[in-house]
């Protein structure tokens, strides 16, 4: 399990490139709207590929070949951004967005295989902790090297994408690690539809759709938001974003202990509700909280609460899904989960670019807040576990 945990550093670096650098770099060659559509194109490709990757990994009983392919593609996409050409940048952006969101299914399935339902909170807490802490490390790389040049920065980040995959490769068991309690689903559209239509999963997927609509609409534009509204340099904005991911990562490490004390479902609902409450406050008092005399204090409080809420949500959402499906359905379940997560973000990114041009960043916050509210309401209705591990 330690190899899987350390290997997740790759995911943290890939998402950091997508969330912190990709949109600003694309905006050097394209308009904000076109930049958003480039990222959305990669996401839509990932949504189409996600269920297939999940089904095939269930079928052959292995996740690492798919993860390895995504690592190599991510490395290649990062290098394409270095090429001083708009076409290469567009392809690099599509590849990176595709890989970032395609990692979700096979890697989550790998964690679930190794940890099992009883260890899901601990396993996903550790992995999401490492993902977020590595995101902070990537932000330090950006903050340190960005003024030197984007080429040097991207070269350094590409090493963080490629090298950590050594750990899951070295720790891979020779024999199948997990036992199946039933036959593997046949690879078909019907199996995807059947998974979506299960009552136990309906509200879970609704929660994921609305939450990731908001996260996906917010994160790619957060550095641009801080640069524009808070008058930060891009490197400083990336450092703040990275610090938030660090705090989320540290929080994720304590997910298992906190969920045991307060209840998994209760902690999940409260985490999303806290984020929604912050959005409501900023939507109502935007000018005062952004440019007022107390803007600095408000920013620190929001920074802390937002990071804590996301840290718990990241771990609990994945852990909850492992308890809503049978072990032999994990691959397809996470594949379908990736559809909802990716499609919601693809739509959101495409919308936000145009929305910001019309309504400004306040409109972005208002729409994202609505998504978090709907996500919290869906989380309240999530059905009990079907695997015997309680929620």
N, C-alpha and C positions, 0 to 999 in steps of 0.2 A: 504493500500500500504506500510505503514511503516513496517509491519510485514514481508512482502515479501522482502523488502530491507535489513532488519536485518538478515533474514534467509539466505541470500546469502553469509554470512560469511563462512558457511559450504563449499561452492564451492571454496572460496579462499583458505581454508586450504587444501582441497583435491588436488587441482591443485598444491599447494606449495609442498606437499609431492611428487607428481608425478614429478614435474619439478626440485626440488632442491635435493631431497634425493633418489628417487627410483633407478635411474641408478647407482649412487655411491654405494648404498647398495647391489644391485644385482651384481655389479662387484666384490664384495667380494667372491661370489660363482661361477660366470659365466664370460665368456669372454665378451668384449664390444658388439660384434656382437650378441651373445646369449641374452644378457641383452636387446638389442634393439628389438630383436624378441619377447621377453616376453611382453614388453610394446605394441608392434604392435599387438600381439594376443588379448590383452584386448581391444585395439582400434577397431579391426575388429569385435569383438563381439558386441561392442557398435554401430558400423555402421549397423550391421544387426538388432539390437534391436531398434535403434532410430526411424525409420518410424513406427514400430509397436506400440511403446510407444506413439508417436504423434497421430496416428490414434485412438488408444483406448482411449486416454485422450480426444480427440474430441468427440468420440462416447458416453462416459459416462459423459462428461461435467465436469470432475474433473482432476486436475493435482497433488494435494498433495499426494494421495496414492502412485503414482509412485515415486515422489520425496522422500517420507518417506522410501520406500523400498531401494532406492539408498543410503540414509543416513546410514541405518543400515548395508548395505553391505560394504560401505566405512569404517565404524568403524571397522568391522570385518577384512577387508583387512589390515588395519593399524596394528591391533594386531597380524596378522599372520607374519608380518615382524619382530616382536620381537622374534618369535620362532627361535631358533638356528638350523635351518634345511633348506637345499637348496630347497627341494620340497615345504615346507610351504612358503618360500620366493617367489618362482616362482608363486604359487597360489595367494599369497597376491599381488604381482605385477600385475598379470592379472586382479584381482578383482578391484584394485585401478584404473588402467587405464580404465577399462570398466566403472566404476562408474563416473570418472571424465568427460568422454566424453559423457556419457549417460545423465548427468545432463543438457546438453545444450538444448535439445529439450523441455522437460516438463517445465523447469524453465523459459526459454525464452517465452514459450507460456503463462505461468502464469503471467509474467510481461506484456505481450501484452494484455491479458484479462483485467487486472486491470487498465492499463494506457490508452488503446485505441490508435488509430492511431494518434490522435491529441497530445497526451501526451507521445508518444513513445520516443522522444529524451530525455525528462526529466526523464522518468521512467528508460530507459536503461542506461542513464548516471549515475543515482543514484546507480542502482544495480551494474554496472560495476565498479563504484567508490568504493563501499563497498567491492566487490570481490578483487580488487587490493590492497586496504588498508589492508584488512585482510590477503592478501598474504604477505604484509610487516610485519604484526604482527607475522605471522608464521615464517618468516625469523629471527625475533628477538628471538623467542623461540629456533630456531635451533642454532643461534649464541650463545645464553646464555647457553644452556643445552648440546650441542653436545659433548663437551669435557668431560662432566660428564658421558655420556654414551648414546648410541643410544636407549636403552630401555626407559630411562627416557624421552628422547626427543619425542619418538613415543607415549608414554602414554599421554604426554601433548598435542601433536597435535591431538590425537584421541578425546580428550575432545572438542577441537575446531571444530572437524568434527560433533560431535553428538549434543551438547547442543544448538547451534543456531536454530535448527529446531523447537524449542519450539515457536519461534516468529511467523512464518507463520501458525502454528497450532492454536495459540491463536487468530490470526487475521482473520481466515478463515470465510467468511460469511456463514450464514445458508442456504441461497438460492443462486441460480446461479447468479454470478456477472455480466456476460456479455450476451448480446442478440445476437442471431445468425440471420444472414440475409439470410440464405439458409440452405439446408439440409446438414447433416454431410456426408462426403465421406464414401463410403463403404470400409471396410478393404480388400484391394486387391493389387496385384502387379500393376494392371492397373492404380489405382489411383496414385501410386508413379511415374510411367512412364509419366502419363499425367501432373503431376506437374512439372517434370523435363523439359518436352518438351514445356512448355509455353514460347512464345517469350519474355514476360516481365521479366522472371526469368533466362533466359539462361546466360546472361552476369553476372548477380548477382552471380549465382552459380560458374561460371568460376572465378570470382574475389575471392570468398571464397576458392575455391580449391587451387589456386596458392598461396594466402596469407597464408593459414594455412599449406600448404606444407612447406613453409619457416619457419613459427613460430614453427611448430611441429618438424622440423628438427633441429632447433636452441636451443629451450628452454631446452629439456632434457639433452643437453650436455653443457649448458652454464657454470654450476659450474665446470665441468671437464675442460672446455676450460680455465677459469680464473685460476684454480689451476695449470694447465700445462703451459700455455703460459705467464700468468702474475705472476706466482709464489705466488699465494695466498693460504692460508689454505682453506679447504672446508667450514668452518664456516664463514670466511671472504668473500669468494665468494658468499655464500648464502645471506650474509648481503647486498652485492652490488646488487644482483639480487632482493632482497626484496625491497631495496630502489628504484630500477627502477619500480617495481610494485606499490609502494606508489605514485611515481610521475605520473604514468599512471592513478592511481585511482583518484588523485586530478584533473588531466586533464579531466577525464570522467565526473566529477561533473559539468564542465563548457561546456559540449557538446551542450546543448540546446541553451545557450546564444550565443556561437560562431557560431553554425550552422545558427542561425537566422540572424546574422550579415553578414556572408560570403556566405551563401548558403550551404545546406546540401551536395549536390553532389560534389560541388567544394572542400569543406573541406575534404570529403572522399578521393577524388583523390589526393589532395595535401599531406594528411597524409601518404598514401602509397608511394607516390613518394619521400617524404623525406627519408623514411626508405630505399627505393631502392637506392637512391643517396649515403647514408652512406655506403651501401654494396659495391657499385661500387668503392668508394674511398678506402675502406679497401682491396678490392680484388686487386687493382692496387698498393697500397703502404703498403702492409701487414707488412713487416719486419720493416719499418721505423715507422709505427704507433703503432706497438706492442712493439718494443724493442728500438726505437730511443730515443733521448734526450727529445723530446717533446711528448713522448707517454702518459704521465700523463695528459697533457692539452687536447690532442686529445681524450683520454678516457672520460674525463668529458663532452666535447662537444657532443660526440657520445651518452653518457649516457643520456643527457638532450633531444636531438632531437629524439632519438629512443623511449624514454619513452613517450614523448609528442605525437608522431605519433601514437603509439600503443593505447594510451589512447583514442584518438578521434576515431580511427578505431574500437576498440572494441564496443563502444556505437553506432556508426553510422551504422555499418553493420547490427546489429540486428534491429535497428529502421527502416532502409531502407526496410528490408524484410516485416515488418508489413504493409508498405504502398504499397507493390507490390501484395498483396493477399487480398481476402475478409476475413472478420472476421471468417467465419465458416471454412476457410481453414488454419487457423494459425497453428493448431497442426500438420497437415501433412506437411505444408511448412517448419516448423522448424525441423520436423523429416527428411525430405529430405535434408535440409540444413546440418544436422548433418552427413548425409552420406558423403557429399563432404568434410566437415571439417575433419571428422575422417579418411576416407580412405586416404586422401592426407597426413595426419600426420602419419598414420600407415606405408604407403609406405616410407615416408621421414625418419622416425626413423630407419626403417629397412635398408635403404640405407646408412644413415649417419654413422652408426657404422662401416660398412665396408669401407666407403669412407675416414673416418678419419684415419683408419689404413693404407690406401694406400697413400693418398694425404695430410694428416694432416688437421689441422683446417682451413687452407686457402682454401682448396677445399670445405669444408663445407660452408664457407662464400660465395664463388663464386656461388655455386648451390642455396643457399637460396636467394641471390641477384637476380638471374634470375627469381625465383618465384615471388618476389615482383614486378619486372618490368612487368611481364605478368599480375599480379593482377591489377596494376595501369592502364594498357591498357584496361583491361576488365571493370574496374570501369567507365572509360570514356564513355562506350557504354551502361550503364545501362538504361533501358527504364523508361519512366515517371511513376508516381504513378497511380494506378487504384482505389484507395480508396478516392481520392479527397484531400488528404493531400500531398502537393507538395514536390518535392525533390529539 
